[in-house]
Amino acid sequence: MSSSSPSLLSRRSTAELELPVPPEFRCPISLELMRDPVVGPTGITYDRAGIEAWLLAAGAGKTVAATTTCPVTKGDLRADDLVPNHALRRVIQAWCVANRCRGVERIPTPRVPVTPAQAGEVLGEVEAAARAGDAARCGAAVREVGRLARESDRDRRCLASAGAARALAAAVASFAAASDSASASSVLLDDVLAALVLVMPLDEEAIVAIGSSAASVALLANVAKHGDLQRRLQAVVVIREIVALSSCCSRNGGAATAIDLSDNLDGIIEVLVNTIRDPISPQATKASLVAAYHLALADDRAAARLAEAGLVPSLVELLIDGDRSTAEKALAALDATLASEAGRARARADALAVPVLVKKMFRVSDTATELVVSALHRICKKWHDGDDDEVGSPAARRSAVVEAVQVGAFQKVMMLLQVGCRDATKEKATELLKLMIKYETRGGGDCIDAMDFRGLKRVS
């Protein structure tokens, strides 16, 4: 009996410390103790975080002010209709204080969230200062935007829906165009970049406002080269947005055709290749990969310039140890770069390119496998009639085909055709087999690691 007494006392003490939360203090959505109770016109009180998450989900991606229904009464409810329930909050705080000895912590008094009117006022100050050319005044307003955006997700969404990205982008373009020196606008640009990344994704109007100004793009490239790590990351992320929209609209048409990167293309390429070669963060690397992909996809000349800047060996090196997301983006950028003669020449000259590509088949994802097939097809294919199709390519191309066979590409491509793939990939895989088969029959081909097929799935 005595040996069981301590555990019995322990269970009793635990039971005494367990304190049920009164039902009226619980949020009807999360069933947790409310920390910031708000009440709507339906008369039901919710925790602010819970009801705003509900409104966002019900609005299917619309702004936080989207009209939807109260989850309890089914009446109409908007985020703008929510009012702090100060009386209930004080009662909850008093209950927390009274039960402090039982491990209950007092909920803090919540900060008043930004209203659409307040967001409009501070953004209006940014725009007015930019039009007046007052850098000090604009910088102060921009820093206030950044401070508010960091307070909470709710404030960030409120600022974004009020047009924060457009106001900030217009400020960059205004001061970049008016400045005779990149350094004169660098301090303001730092503040704007810090605020811009908080209100992403940027809309098309904001991207065009920055991207259509050669001076703005030059400032971004300068920060991406010479700024501290945080500013370099922010600049690369904004460059990705500009390049992606420019590439998309150059192929399909749209407002972003006003974006002309030709004056700053060399600087952008230098930034992207350096960020991939010498990573500063996973986010910056992925942003650079996406931007490089869009640049190469939009224009073969840009693809050639990327290759000449050393992108191909950097991508191959990144593929060796990159995670799934990084590998897919690197393969997409590599495949797009190989559309150029310079890209293919660099890949054929790289001793690791073909072995690494073949190794990645079936090891990353279905998307990655299809990108590998496309890249190998570009490297091994004869692109023009005659022997002098590309500089140094006949021997280099044949060497690439032989190497692909030696590292097991023939067996893997055969397996891919057996399990199934998209029609476009199937066509490239078939051409690859035709290129490799005469070398395969000569006894080429190494043994393949069973792990190479671990992600293999038959396409139904």
LOPALUM-660676 format. One record per residue (C-alpha): residue in three letters; x, y, z. Coordinates in steps of 0.02 Angstrom, whole numbers, plus 50000, padded with zeros to 5 digits. Each point is the difference from the previous one (the first is absolute). Layout:
BEGIN
ALAXYZ
...
// end
This chain:
BEGIN
MET500005000050000
SER501395012150049
SER500914997249836
SER498465005449901
SER499665015550105
PRO501235011849910
SER499254996349829
LEU498255002050069
LEU500475016850076
SER500815005049837
ARG498414995849902
ARG498965009650126
SER501135015349989
THR499924999549810
ALA498124998950004
GLU499895014850118
LEU501115010349884
GLU498934996149847
LEU498845014949982
PRO498554999349878
VAL499825015649892
PRO498245007350016
PRO499034997149837
GLU499645018649979
PHE501895003249996
ARG500294987749856
CYS499995004849817
PRO498584990849909
ILE501204996149858
SER501614994450085
LEU499224995550169
GLU501545007850079
LEU500075014150128
MET499715016449908
ARG501475011950004
ASP499255014049894
PRO498104998350007
VAL499025009149865
VAL498135000949971
GLY499085002449836
PRO498245006149956
THR499374982250022
GLY500345001550187
ILE501234985450009
THR501715002850076
TYR501534991749923
ASP501875000650023
ARG500645012049866
ALA501274987749929
GLY498684986449984
ILE498645010249915
GLU501215008749882
ALA500704983249947
TRP498214994249971
LEU499595015349895
LEU501574998049895
ALA499654981649968
ALA498175003349959
GLY500505014249886
ALA501054987949894
GLY501515011149986
LYS499095016750000
THR500525014250115
VAL499714999050186
ALA498505011749979
ALA499064987649890
THR498194997350050
THR499564982750062
THR498914992050132
CYS500124998550188
PRO500454981850039
VAL498724999550142
THR498505010249942
LYS500334999049811
GLY499665018749989
ASP501045011749892
LEU501665004550078
ARG501505010349941
ALA501695002350080
ASP499695018850003
ASP498474996950110
LEU501004992250141
VAL500125010650158
PRO501124996250150
ASN499024993050147
HIS500965009550135
ALA498814995150139
LEU500224981349970
ARG501885002149979
ARG500135008350170
VAL498974986050079
ILE501154987049921
GLN501545009350060
ALA499285000850177
TRP499644981349994
CYS501804996849944
VAL500695010550144
ALA498874991350126
ASN500644983049943
ARG501835004449981
CYS500454988050140
ARG499294985949893
GLY501145003749854
VAL498875011849900
GLU500925014549918
ARG499155016749978
ILE499605003849818
PRO500805016349942
THR498965014849946
PRO499984998749809
ARG500615014049891
VAL498675008949898
PRO500154993549820
VAL500245011349851
THR498385005549917
PRO499805002349811
ALA499885018750030
GLN501655000350094
ALA500834989349867
GLY499375011849865
GLU500655015050097
VAL501784993750020
LEU500084993849820
GLY499335016849942
GLU501445008150094
VAL501234988849907
GLU499255005049832
ALA499905018550042
ALA501815000550060
ALA500574990849844
ARG499105012349886
ALA500775014550096
GLY501734992249988
ASP500215000850189
ALA501124984950036
ALA500075002850189
ARG498115001350016
CYS499734985249885
GLY501274989650095
ALA499115003350164
ALA498334994849926
VAL500764984449922
ARG500764994950167
GLU498295002150080
VAL499264988549868
GLY501334987150041
ARG499705001750187
LEU498134997449980
ALA500244985249882
ARG501094991350129
GLU498735002050140
SER498854986049942
ASP499404990349849
ARG498365009350014
ASP500875016849983
ARG501064993649857
ARG498464994249905
CYS499135016550033
LEU501475009849929
ALA500144988349850
SER498155001849959
ALA500165018950015
GLY501315000249860
ALA501625000250099
ALA500994991449862
ARG499475012849869
ALA500405014850112
LEU501714993250047
ALA500434995449821
ALA499515017349939
ALA501145007650133
VAL501484989749938
ALA499695005049820
SER499775018450045
PHE501605002150100
ALA501054988749887
ALA499535010649849
ALA500335016450091
SER501664994850075
ASP501655003849914
SER500894987250108
ALA499544982350047
SER500685002950175
ALA498825014850027
SER498504988549993
SER500784984850081
VAL499415003950177
LEU498215002849944
LEU500084984549891
ASP500554989650149
ASP498465005650096
VAL498854997049853
LEU500714982649968
ALA499754995250181
ALA498185005549990
LEU499684992749826
VAL500464982250048
LEU498775000950145
VAL498515003749886
MET500394987149866
PRO499424993449882
LEU500175015749895
ASP498605003749877
GLU500345003449816
GLU499845018950017
ALA501335000550137
ILE501204989049902
VAL499795010449842
ALA500295016150099
ILE501724993850052
GLY500454989549848
SER499605013449871
SER501275011650080
ALA501774995749948
ALA500665010350146
SER498954990050124
VAL500624983449932
ALA501795006450004
LEU499785004650184
LEU499314982650037
ALA501484991849913
ASN501205011150096
VAL499224995250168
ALA500014981649950
LYS501875001249966
HIS500605011150141
GLY498685000350137
ASP500024990250161
LEU499304982349998
GLN498225005150044
ARG499925013849868
ARG500784988649869
LEU498654987150034
GLN498635013249988
ALA500705007049838
VAL500134982849920
VAL498204996050048
VAL499385016049917
ILE501094996749847
ARG499194982849987
GLU498275008049997
ILE500525012249864
VAL500844987049890
ALA498594987450019
LEU498655012349950
SER501045007149859
SER500344982549932
CYS498184994750013
CYS499325015549916
SER501335000449864
ARG499354982949946
ASN498155003250027
GLY499835019049992
GLY499435011350140
ALA500415015750097
ALA501714993550046
THR500575002049819
ALA500455017450063
ILE501404991850099
ASP501635001149905
LEU501464991650088
SER501245001949858
ASP500965014450080
ASN500264990050160
LEU500034982249933
ASP501854997450030
GLY499855006350178
ILE498504988950035
ILE500874984849928
GLU501545003450106
VAL498915001150155
LEU499074983949963
VAL501534989649956
ASN500985006250150
THR498554996550118
ILE499854982349933
ARG501884997050003
ASP500265007450173
PRO498354997750094
ILE499515012450135
SER498394991050050
PRO498864986349932
GLN498665012949961
ALA501215010849901
THR500644984849905
LYS498254994549951
ALA499505017649951
SER501555001249889
LEU499624983149920
VAL498235005349958
ALA500625016549928
ALA501354991349897
TYR498714987749934
HIS498845013949943
LEU501425009849921
ALA500624985049901
LEU498244994649953
ALA499535017049930
ASP501505002649887
ASP501354988449931
ARG501215014750001
ALA499745002250186
ALA500234981250020
ALA501665001349908
ARG500575014450110
LEU499544990250155
ALA501034985449937
GLU501485011249959
ALA499915007150177
GLY500284982550071
LEU498244994850045
VAL500114982049936
PRO501404993550115
SER499205009250146
LEU498354991249969
VAL500844983149983
GLU500915002850165
LEU498375005150083
LEU499134984249939
ILE501214988650091
ASP499345003550175
GLY498465010849971
ASP498334995850080
ARG498494995649894
SER499385017849975
THR501735006749961
ALA500384985549882
GLU498405002549901
LYS500335018649980
ALA501824996949954
LEU499494987249869
ALA498715011949927
ALA501295013949988
LEU501284988149924
ASP498784993349871
ALA499525017749948
THR501835005349988
LEU500394984949891
ALA498845007249867
SER501505010749951
GLU501544993949907
ALA501125007350136
GLY499034990750134
ARG500184983349911
ALA501855002949970
ARG500285003850185
ALA499054984450052
ARG500964988749881
ALA501645007150066
ASP499514997250182
ALA500594983050061
LEU498614998850129
ALA498515005949897
VAL499454983749919
PRO500394988550149
VAL499085011450121
LEU498505001549885
VAL499864981349977
LYS500204997250187
LYS498515011450034
MET498794989649896
PHE498684991950113
ARG500885006950155
VAL499145016850020
SER498255000749925
ASP499054996549840
THR500225018249950
ALA501874998950028
THR500134984049899
GLU499125008149851
LEU501155015150013
VAL501514988450001
VAL499404991649841
SER499745016949917
ALA501745005950053
LEU500854984049940
HIS499055001349837
ARG500665017649973
ILE501794994850041
CYS500024984449892
LYS498965005449851
LYS500755006349837
TRP499185016949980
HIS500465004949820
ASP500344991249837
GLY501804996549955
ASP501484996250109
ASP500315018050050
ASP498365001850091
GLU500765008350153
VAL501775005250044
GLY500944984650054
SER498384990450018
PRO500174984349890
ALA501344991850108
ALA499365007950160
ARG498224994549963
ARG500534982149962
SER501044999950158
ALA498475005650099
VAL498954986049925
VAL501334987050042
GLU500165006650176
ALA498114999550024
VAL500004981749949
GLN501464996150115
VAL499135007250153
GLY498384990649969
ALA498915012249905
PHE499454987049871
GLN499244988450130
LYS499175014250093
VAL499225007549844
MET499384982749951
MET499234998150172
LEU499175017149986
LEU499184995249836
GLN499374983950077
VAL499205008250152
GLY499315014449897
CYS500215018949992
ARG499285015149912
ASP499964999949810
ALA501305013849981
THR501194990850116
LYS499664983549913
GLU500505007749834
LYS501645006550070
ALA500354983650089
THR499734990449837
GLU501225011349909
LEU501264997750139
LEU499884981149984
LYS500335001249814
LEU501555010350035
MET500654988250134
ILE499554982949931
LYS501504998049886
TYR501165003350146
GLU499004988950116
THR500184985149881
ARG501895002150011
GLY499964994750181
GLY499885017150082
GLY499015003150157
ASP500434998050182
CYS498994991250132
ILE498625010550075
ASP499705002750184
ALA498304993250053
MET499745016250095
ASP499885008849832
PHE498264992549979
ARG499345003150175
GLY498775013449943
LEU499414990949845
LYS498124999449972
ARG499044993249853
VAL498935012849911
SER498224993649982
// end
